[in-house]
Amino acid sequence: MVGSAYLDSIIRYDDVQCVNQIRMDRRTFHYLCRMLRDHNRVKLDGVVTMEEQVCKFLHIFSHHVKNCTFGSRFCRLGETISRYLNSILHRVLR
C-alpha cells in the first residue's frame, strides 16, 4: 500500500521526519488521533485509518498542498482527499 508506506515513513521512524512533514512530533500526533478516536469525532469507513486521515490533514495544511497533488501520492482521487480533509477539519474545530 502506497499510502500506508508513506504514512509509516512520516510517523513511525523519527520525530525529525514527523515534524518536517506534519509539523508535530510523533507523541503529539498519536495524542491527537487518540483524542479524536476517544470522542468519536472522526468517521471511519474501514478504508482509510484514522492515522492516515489525520496525517493527510496535517500534511496538506502544513505545506499548502493541493488535494489532487496529494491524492496521487496516496492513490486516491482529489474528491476523496477533500472529503477526508473536511471530515477531520470539522471534528478538530468541534
BATINU-336598 format. One record per residue: residue number from 1; x, y, z of N, C-alpha, C in turn. Coordinates in steps of 0.02 Angstrom, whole numbers, plus 50000, padded with zeros to 5 digits. Example, Ala and Ser with C-alpha at 12.3 -4.5 7.8 and 13.67 -1.06 7.14 Angstrom:
BEGIN
n->1 | nc1->50660 | nc2->49716 | nc3->50390 | cac1->50615 | cac2->49775 | cac3->50390 | cc1->50660 | cc2->49835 | cc3->50390
n->2 | nc1->50642 | nc2->49888 | nc3->50354 | cac1->50684 | cac2->49947 | cac3->50357 | cc1->50645 | cc2->50002 | cc3->50394
end
This chain:
BEGIN
n->1 | nc1->50042 | nc2->49941 | nc3->50000 | cac1->50000 | cac2->50000 | cac3->50000 | cc1->50044 | cc2->50062 | cc3->50000
n->2 | nc1->50033 | nc2->50104 | nc3->49953 | cac1->50072 | cac2->50165 | cac3->49946 | cc1->50058 | cc2->50212 | cc3->50004
n->3 | nc1->49995 | nc2->50223 | nc3->50021 | cac1->49977 | cac2->50269 | cac3->50075 | cc1->50005 | cc2->50248 | cc3->50142
n->4 | nc1->50000 | nc2->50184 | nc3->50157 | cac1->50025 | cac2->50159 | cac3->50221 | cc1->50101 | cc2->50164 | cc3->50225
n->5 | nc1->50135 | nc2->50151 | nc3->50171 | cac1->50209 | cac2->50155 | cac3->50171 | cc1->50230 | cc2->50228 | cc3->50182
n->6 | nc1->50197 | nc2->50274 | nc3->50149 | cac1->50213 | cac2->50345 | cac3->50158 | cc1->50198 | cc2->50368 | cc3->50229
n->7 | nc1->50142 | nc2->50346 | nc3->50255 | cac1->50123 | cac2->50363 | cac3->50324 | cc1->50176 | cc2->50336 | cc3->50372
n->8 | nc1->50197 | nc2->50275 | nc3->50362 | cac1->50249 | cac2->50246 | cac3->50405 | cc1->50314 | cc2->50287 | cc3->50401
n->9 | nc1->50331 | nc2->50310 | nc3->50342 | cac1->50392 | cac2->50350 | cac3->50335 | cc1->50388 | cc2->50416 | cc3->50372
n->10 | nc1->50327 | nc2->50441 | nc3->50383 | cac1->50319 | cac2->50504 | cac3->50418 | cc1->50315 | cc2->50494 | cc3->50494
n->11 | nc1->50274 | nc2->50448 | nc3->50517 | cac1->50259 | cac2->50446 | cac3->50589 | cc1->50289 | cc2->50387 | cc3->50627
n->12 | nc1->50320 | nc2->50341 | nc3->50595 | cac1->50343 | cac2->50282 | cac3->50631 | cc1->50417 | cc2->50283 | cc3->50650
n->13 | nc1->50458 | nc2->50321 | nc3->50615 | cac1->50530 | cac2->50313 | cac3->50623 | cc1->50564 | cc2->50364 | cc3->50668
n->14 | nc1->50554 | nc2->50427 | nc3->50657 | cac1->50587 | cac2->50477 | cac3->50700 | cc1->50547 | cc2->50542 | cc3->50701
n->15 | nc1->50559 | nc2->50580 | nc3->50754 | cac1->50523 | cac2->50643 | cac3->50763 | cc1->50545 | cc2->50695 | cc3->50713
n->16 | nc1->50606 | nc2->50692 | nc3->50688 | cac1->50630 | cac2->50742 | cac3->50640 | cc1->50587 | cc2->50740 | cc3->50577
n->17 | nc1->50579 | nc2->50681 | nc3->50549 | cac1->50538 | cac2->50672 | cac3->50489 | cc1->50466 | cc2->50692 | cc3->50502
n->18 | nc1->50441 | nc2->50673 | nc3->50559 | cac1->50371 | cac2->50688 | cac3->50577 | cc1->50361 | cc2->50764 | cc3->50581
n->19 | nc1->50405 | nc2->50799 | nc3->50616 | cac1->50399 | cac2->50872 | cac3->50622 | cc1->50408 | cc2->50905 | cc3->50554
n->20 | nc1->50453 | nc2->50881 | nc3->50513 | cac1->50463 | cac2->50910 | cac3->50447 | cc1->50402 | cc2->50903 | cc3->50402
n->21 | nc1->50367 | nc2->50847 | nc3->50409 | cac1->50311 | cac2->50834 | cac3->50364 | cc1->50243 | cc2->50857 | cc3->50390
n->22 | nc1->50230 | nc2->50849 | nc3->50454 | cac1->50163 | cac2->50867 | cac3->50480 | cc1->50165 | cc2->50918 | cc3->50536
n->23 | nc1->50225 | nc2->50945 | nc3->50550 | cac1->50233 | cac2->51000 | cac3->50598 | cc1->50216 | cc2->50982 | cc3->50670
n->24 | nc1->50220 | nc2->50919 | nc3->50688 | cac1->50213 | cac2->50898 | cac3->50758 | cc1->50251 | cc2->50834 | cc3->50768
n->25 | nc1->50272 | nc2->50822 | nc3->50831 | cac1->50309 | cac2->50760 | cac3->50844 | cc1->50262 | cc2->50700 | cc3->50848
n->26 | nc1->50291 | nc2->50642 | nc3->50850 | cac1->50251 | cac2->50580 | cac3->50847 | cc1->50204 | cc2->50574 | cc3->50907
n->27 | nc1->50229 | nc2->50592 | nc3->50967 | cac1->50188 | cac2->50587 | cac3->51027 | cc1->50126 | cc2->50631 | cc3->51021
n->28 | nc1->50135 | nc2->50692 | nc3->50998 | cac1->50078 | cac2->50738 | cac3->50990 | cc1->50030 | cc2->50713 | cc3->50936
n->29 | nc1->50057 | nc2->50686 | nc3->50882 | cac1->50016 | cac2->50659 | cac3->50829 | cc1->49972 | cc2->50602 | cc3->50855
n->30 | nc1->50002 | nc2->50556 | nc3->50891 | cac1->49964 | cac2->50499 | cac3->50918 | cc1->49913 | cc2->50522 | cc3->50971
n->31 | nc1->49931 | nc2->50573 | nc3->51009 | cac1->49885 | cac2->50601 | cac3->51058 | cc1->49824 | cc2->50631 | cc3->51023
n->32 | nc1->49835 | nc2->50668 | nc3->50969 | cac1->49779 | cac2->50697 | cac3->50931 | cc1->49735 | cc2->50642 | cc3->50902
n->33 | nc1->49764 | nc2->50591 | nc3->50874 | cac1->49725 | cac2->50535 | cac3->50847 | cc1->49684 | cc2->50501 | cc3->50901
n->34 | nc1->49715 | nc2->50490 | nc3->50959 | cac1->49680 | cac2->50458 | cac3->51015 | cc1->49622 | cc2->50502 | cc3->51039
n->35 | nc1->49635 | nc2->50568 | nc3->51043 | cac1->49583 | cac2->50614 | cac3->51065 | cc1->49523 | cc2->50613 | cc3->51017
n->36 | nc1->49536 | nc2->50614 | nc3->50952 | cac1->49482 | cac2->50612 | cac3->50903 | cc1->49446 | cc2->50545 | cc3->50905
n->37 | nc1->49483 | nc2->50491 | nc3->50915 | cac1->49452 | cac2->50424 | cac3->50919 | cc1->49410 | cc2->50417 | cc3->50983
n->38 | nc1->49436 | nc2->50439 | nc3->51039 | cac1->49401 | cac2->50433 | cac3->51103 | cc1->49336 | cc2->50471 | cc3->51105
n->39 | nc1->49334 | nc2->50527 | nc3->51070 | cac1->49273 | cac2->50568 | cac3->51069 | cc1->49229 | cc2->50554 | cc3->51009
n->40 | nc1->49245 | nc2->50498 | nc3->50973 | cac1->49206 | cac2->50479 | cac3->50913 | cc1->49197 | cc2->50537 | cc3->50866
n->41 | nc1->49250 | nc2->50574 | nc3->50856 | cac1->49244 | cac2->50634 | cac3->50814 | cc1->49264 | cc2->50623 | cc3->50742
n->42 | nc1->49289 | nc2->50564 | nc3->50726 | cac1->49308 | cac2->50551 | cac3->50657 | cc1->49269 | cc2->50492 | cc3->50631
n->43 | nc1->49240 | nc2->50501 | nc3->50572 | cac1->49202 | cac2->50448 | cac3->50540 | cc1->49251 | cc2->50401 | cc3->50505
n->44 | nc1->49251 | nc2->50339 | nc3->50527 | cac1->49294 | cac2->50289 | cac3->50496 | cc1->49253 | cc2->50246 | cc3->50449
n->45 | nc1->49278 | nc2->50236 | nc3->50389 | cac1->49241 | cac2->50197 | cac3->50340 | cc1->49271 | cc2->50129 | cc3->50326
n->46 | nc1->49324 | nc2->50111 | nc3->50362 | cac1->49355 | cac2->50046 | cac3->50352 | cc1->49406 | cc2->50045 | cc3->50296
n->47 | nc1->49410 | nc2->50098 | nc3->50257 | cac1->49457 | cac2->50101 | cac3->50201 | cc1->49521 | cc2->50138 | cc3->50221
n->48 | nc1->49512 | nc2->50195 | nc3->50254 | cac1->49568 | cac2->50237 | cac3->50273 | cc1->49570 | cc2->50241 | cc3->50349
n->49 | nc1->49628 | nc2->50228 | nc3->50378 | cac1->49635 | cac2->50230 | cac3->50451 | cc1->49631 | cc2->50301 | cc3->50477
n->50 | nc1->49618 | nc2->50306 | nc3->50541 | cac1->49617 | cac2->50371 | cac3->50574 | cc1->49684 | cc2->50407 | cc3->50566
n->51 | nc1->49738 | nc2->50370 | nc3->50577 | cac1->49804 | cac2->50400 | cac3->50572 | cc1->49818 | cc2->50427 | cc3->50502
n->52 | nc1->49796 | nc2->50390 | nc3->50451 | cac1->49806 | cac2->50413 | cac3->50382 | cc1->49765 | cc2->50476 | cc3->50369
n->53 | nc1->49704 | nc2->50479 | nc3->50393 | cac1->49662 | cac2->50538 | cac3->50384 | cc1->49693 | cc2->50599 | cc3->50417
n->54 | nc1->49715 | nc2->50591 | nc3->50479 | cac1->49744 | cac2->50647 | cac3->50517 | cc1->49811 | cc2->50668 | cc3->50485
n->55 | nc1->49851 | nc2->50620 | nc3->50464 | cac1->49914 | cac2->50635 | cac3->50432 | cc1->49903 | cc2->50675 | cc3->50367
n->56 | nc1->49856 | nc2->50654 | nc3->50327 | cac1->49840 | cac2->50691 | cac3->50266 | cc1->49819 | cc2->50762 | cc3->50282
n->57 | nc1->49774 | nc2->50769 | nc3->50331 | cac1->49750 | cac2->50834 | cac3->50352 | cc1->49808 | cc2->50880 | cc3->50372
n->58 | nc1->49852 | nc2->50855 | nc3->50415 | cac1->49907 | cac2->50896 | cac3->50439 | cc1->49957 | cc2->50911 | cc3->50384
n->59 | nc1->49971 | nc2->50863 | nc3->50341 | cac1->50019 | cac2->50874 | cac3->50287 | cc1->49994 | cc2->50926 | cc3->50237
n->60 | nc1->49931 | nc2->50921 | nc3->50219 | cac1->49902 | cac2->50969 | cac3->50171 | cc1->49904 | cc2->51039 | cc3->50199
n->61 | nc1->49885 | nc2->51047 | nc3->50262 | cac1->49885 | cac2->51114 | cac3->50292 | cc1->49955 | cc2->51139 | cc3->50307
n->62 | nc1->50000 | nc2->51094 | nc3->50323 | cac1->50069 | cac2->51115 | cac3->50338 | cc1->50107 | cc2->51140 | cc3->50277
n->63 | nc1->50093 | nc2->51110 | nc3->50220 | cac1->50131 | cac2->51126 | cac3->50160 | cc1->50090 | cc2->51158 | cc3->50104
n->64 | nc1->50027 | nc2->51172 | nc3->50118 | cac1->49983 | cac2->51203 | cac3->50069 | cc1->49984 | cc2->51164 | cc3->50003
n->65 | nc1->49970 | nc2->51099 | nc3->50009 | cac1->49970 | cac2->51054 | cac3->49951 | cc1->49899 | cc2->51048 | cc3->49925
n->66 | nc1->49892 | nc2->51045 | nc3->49860 | cac1->49826 | cac2->51035 | cac3->49829 | cc1->49802 | cc2->50963 | cc3->49838
n->67 | nc1->49736 | nc2->50955 | nc3->49842 | cac1->49708 | cac2->50888 | cac3->49850 | cc1->49728 | cc2->50840 | cc3->49795
n->68 | nc1->49726 | nc2->50863 | nc3->49733 | cac1->49742 | cac2->50818 | cac3->49677 | cc1->49816 | cc2->50798 | cc3->49678
n->69 | nc1->49859 | nc2->50843 | nc3->49699 | cac1->49931 | cac2->50827 | cac3->49704 | cc1->49942 | cc2->50776 | cc3->49759
n->70 | nc1->49912 | nc2->50787 | nc3->49816 | cac1->49920 | cac2->50741 | cac3->49872 | cc1->49886 | cc2->50675 | cc3->49858
n->71 | nc1->49830 | nc2->50676 | nc3->49822 | cac1->49795 | cac2->50615 | cac3->49805 | cc1->49836 | cc2->50567 | cc3->49764
n->72 | nc1->49880 | nc2->50593 | nc3->49722 | cac1->49922 | cac2->50549 | cac3->49682 | cc1->49971 | cc2->50510 | cc3->49725
n->73 | nc1->49994 | nc2->50539 | nc3->49780 | cac1->50040 | cac2->50504 | cac3->49825 | cc1->50005 | cc2->50447 | cc3->49861
n->74 | nc1->49941 | nc2->50458 | nc3->49878 | cac1->49902 | cac2->50408 | cac3->49915 | cc1->49858 | cc2->50366 | cc3->49869
n->75 | nc1->49864 | nc2->50374 | nc3->49804 | cac1->49824 | cac2->50337 | cac3->49755 | cc1->49750 | cc2->50345 | cc3->49770
n->76 | nc1->49729 | nc2->50407 | nc3->49781 | cac1->49659 | cac2->50422 | cac3->49794 | cc1->49640 | cc2->50481 | cc3->49750
n->77 | nc1->49576 | nc2->50487 | nc3->49735 | cac1->49551 | cac2->50544 | cac3->49697 | cc1->49553 | cc2->50607 | cc3->49740
n->78 | nc1->49559 | nc2->50665 | nc3->49707 | cac1->49558 | cac2->50728 | cac3->49743 | cc1->49495 | cc2->50737 | cc3->49784
n->79 | nc1->49439 | nc2->50712 | nc3->49758 | cac1->49374 | cac2->50717 | cac3->49793 | cc1->49376 | cc2->50677 | cc3->49858
n->80 | nc1->49407 | nc2->50619 | nc3->49856 | cac1->49412 | cac2->50577 | cac3->49916 | cc1->49455 | cc2->50611 | cc3->49968
n->81 | nc1->49511 | nc2->50639 | nc3->49947 | cac1->49555 | cac2->50676 | cac3->49993 | cc1->49516 | cc2->50734 | cc3->50023
n->82 | nc1->49479 | nc2->50769 | nc3->49983 | cac1->49439 | cac2->50826 | cac3->50006 | cc1->49388 | cc2->50805 | cc3->50058
n->83 | nc1->49355 | nc2->50750 | nc3->50047 | cac1->49305 | cac2->50725 | cac3->50094 | cc1->49336 | cc2->50709 | cc3->50162
n->84 | nc1->49393 | nc2->50674 | nc3->50161 | cac1->49427 | cac2->50658 | cac3->50224 | cc1->49453 | cc2->50722 | cc3->50258
n->85 | nc1->49480 | nc2->50767 | nc3->50218 | cac1->49506 | cac2->50830 | cac3->50245 | cc1->49451 | cc2->50869 | cc3->50280
n->86 | nc1->49393 | nc2->50875 | nc3->50249 | cac1->49337 | cac2->50911 | cac3->50279 | cc1->49312 | cc2->50876 | cc3->50341
n->87 | nc1->49312 | nc2->50810 | nc3->50341 | cac1->49290 | cac2->50772 | cac3->50400 | cc1->49335 | cc2->50786 | cc3->50459
n->88 | nc1->49400 | nc2->50784 | nc3->50450 | cac1->49447 | cac2->50797 | cac3->50504 | cc1->49442 | cc2->50870 | cc3->50526
n->89 | nc1->49438 | nc2->50916 | nc3->50479 | cac1->49434 | cac2->50987 | cac3->50495 | cc1->49374 | cc2->51002 | cc3->50539
n->90 | nc1->49316 | nc2->50976 | nc3->50521 | cac1->49255 | cac2->50987 | cac3->50561 | cc1->49262 | cc2->50958 | cc3->50631
n->91 | nc1->49293 | nc2->50900 | nc3->50636 | cac1->49300 | cac2->50868 | cac3->50702 | cc1->49351 | cc2->50905 | cc3->50745
n->92 | nc1->49404 | nc2->50929 | nc3->50716 | cac1->49454 | cac2->50966 | cac3->50755 | cc1->49424 | cc2->51033 | cc3->50779
n->93 | nc1->49385 | nc2->51065 | nc3->50737 | cac1->49354 | cac2->51128 | cac3->50757 | cc1->49303 | cc2->51120 | cc3->50813
n->94 | nc1->49273 | nc2->51062 | nc3->50818 | cac1->49225 | cac2->51050 | cac3->50872 | cc1->49262 | cc2->51046 | cc3->50937
end
